Amino acid sequence: MKYDVIVVGAGLAGLVAVAELADAGKKVLLLDQEPEASLGGQAWWSFGGLFLVDTPEQRRMGIKDSRELAWQDWLGSAGFDREDDEDYWGKKWAEAYVDFAAGEKRQWLYDMGVRFFPVVGWAERGGYTAEGHGNSVPRFHIVWGTGPGIVRPFEERVRQAMAKDLVDYRPRHRVHELIKDNGAICGVRGDILIASSAARGEASSREVVGDFEFNAYAVMVTSGGIGGNHEMIRKNWPSRLGKAPKHMISGVPEHVDGRMLTITEKTGGRIVNRDRMWHYTEGIKNWNPIWPNHGIRILPGPSSLWLDAKGNRFPAPNFPGFDTLGTLEAIMKSGYDYSWFILTQKIIEKEFALSGSEQNPDMTEKSIKKVLARVLPGPTAPVKAFMDKGEDFVIAKTLDELVAGMNKLTGDHLLNVEAIKRQIQARDREIDNKFTKDLQITAMRGARNYLGDKLIRVAVPHKILDPKMGPLIAVRLNIVSRKTLGGLQTDLSGKVLDASGNPISGLYAAGEVSGFGGGGIHGYRSLEGTFVGGCLFTGRQAARALAEELKD
């Protein structure tokens, strides 16, 4: 047989798996429906944040972390409640992943040349009890070079293997069937799509110019989730989060369509936890879109005032950066699928970052000079571009002008300036003392106890209506689609399981298509830095297990 393994999907999980299989001397065919320009998939576009535990970066920042604390946080966030069935393997993968993040993960990456920004970020801060959702300490380690920086070493390993004829990479090959013989998966069939010059992330033609059939001892599916398929998102939307949004923007390219989930399920693979998903609540429309309906997520500090579409402040702990899923539920139960930040110039200067490699050219280009410029007055250049050109921003000198602009932007005219003024004035009165009953202000001050937040992420607490801190800024926030938390159920070797819980011979999965491990490593909620990391871990784990099996 010409190939030992066929890998379907050239995102990060696929690249990791191919690199590991080639290192083990296996002959691999890598197929992907997109042009070669999109090699690396969604990970290339990411901010490159990784969940790591008890690292030198943390210790230098005075952070005391441990495997035990990380596992406590993971369990409190995941809320596994289907442990005898759909969560059985997801929980096992979760424990293995926390061990990996607290163990060899950093050194494994470091040995491949991956380096990290020295300030560790604090994502998903929780706001509940010690055993509830959220990271107790900062764990979001940003790769120096962002998404391209984490893709690059694996792409290089794959290209080196291609030069040795161990890897055959074929873009524009779209799989539409897994071949099964005597109960075992032994190959794939599909369409050859017309050559495309579409740039990375751009929509590419679906014109068919031929077909193919390839055979191998095993097939590994690494094709990603459903984030670009809003119809499928709405179909799987859980009632606990309210009604599915009528309007969403897309945080991933159009080709993240979930096709291989459906195809693998038809072959007998079991999909679990369909109702678990991860969509961001702080989305803004990209003024310079790359893919259709392109959305960018704001990575906010904790100081912006968060209001629903009618201008009512969300209750604790629905503060910026604390609980993505909890705030998503609050937004959708408001009856509208958008919300608002109100903030000041001083807050946006210190606290607004944008997710994505292309929105952080300083870190992506590894420019220390540009990174240091972040401490200068004014927002970063990408944020300023959105302020000037983005349709979701309103800027005004007075609150009356601001609210008028907000009503004009939506056309809904739901906002009452006196009601908003009352809430902001009440909040501002709490700033006069070092103590307060306003939990958001307590959280802001608590965040500044962490040196990293004090230096680059959290503004000095101040009154929003203080003219010296202006102008005032409002940002309309859209739901931006992103990650699939459920998926193909796999055991700890990455073998895809059938409805009876038995492995399907010759069929493996890794990355988002497998719920980042086991069909749902995150349970209900993510701690962040665990999506790219989940692709790394599952791709490595499944490939190494498969290589061992092929020795026999």
Salt bridges, closest charged atoms under 4 A:
GLU20 OE2 - ARG157 NH2 3.26
GLU20 OE1 - ARG544 NE 2.84
ASP23 OD2 - ARG157 NH2 2.54
GLU34 OE2 - ARG206 NH2 2.71
GLU34 OE1 - HIS255 ND1 3.73
GLU36 OE2 - ARG159 NH2 2.94
ASP54 OD1 - ARG59 NH1 2.87
GLU57 OE2 - ARG60 NH2 3.79
GLU57 OE2 - ARG106 NH2 2.73
ASP65 OD2 - ARG139 NE 2.78
ASP73 OD2 - ARG139 NH1 2.76
ASP81 OD1 - ARG82 NE 3.76
ASP81 OD1 - ARG276 NH2 3.12
GLU83 OE1 - LYS91 NZ 2.95
ASP85 OD1 - ARG270 NH1 2.86
ASP87 OD1 - ARG276 NH1 2.59
GLU95 OE2 - ARG67 NH2 3.35
ASP99 OD1 - ARG67 NE 2.72
GLU104 OE2 - ARG540 NH2 2.99
GLU124 OE1 - HIS133 NE2 2.66
GLU155 OE2 - ARG159 NE 2.93
ASP168 OD2 - ARG170 NH2 2.99
GLU177 OE2 - ARG189 NH1 2.95
ASP191 OD2 - ARG174 NH2 3.19
ASP191 OD1 - HIS176 NE2 3.85
GLU213 OE1 - ARG189 NE 2.86
GLU265 OE2 - ARG274 NH2 2.23
ASP275 OD2 - ARG82 NH2 2.83
ASP275 OD2 - ARG240 NH1 2.77
GLU282 OE1 - ARG297 NE 2.99
ASP323 OD1 - HIS133 NE2 3.75
ASP323 OD1 - ARG525 NE 3.03
GLU329 OE2 - LYS333 NZ 2.84
ASP362 OD2 - ARG374 NE 2.53
GLU365 OE1 - LYS370 NZ 2.74
ASP388 OD2 - LYS384 NZ 2.86
GLU391 OE2 - LYS285 NZ 3.21
GLU391 OE2 - ARG476 NH2 3.30
ASP392 OD1 - ARG476 NE 2.78
GLU418 OE2 - LYS421 NZ 3.98
ASP428 OD1 - ARG427 NH1 2.99
ASP432 OD1 - LYS463 NZ 3.00
ASP438 OD2 - ARG313 NH1 2.86
ASP453 OD2 - ARG125 NH1 2.75
ASP466 OD1 - LYS468 NZ 3.38
GLU512 OE1 - LYS483 NZ 3.99
GLU528 OE2 - ARG297 NH1 3.64
GLU548 OE2 - LYS551 NZ 2.88
GLU549 OE1 - LYS495 NZ 3.16
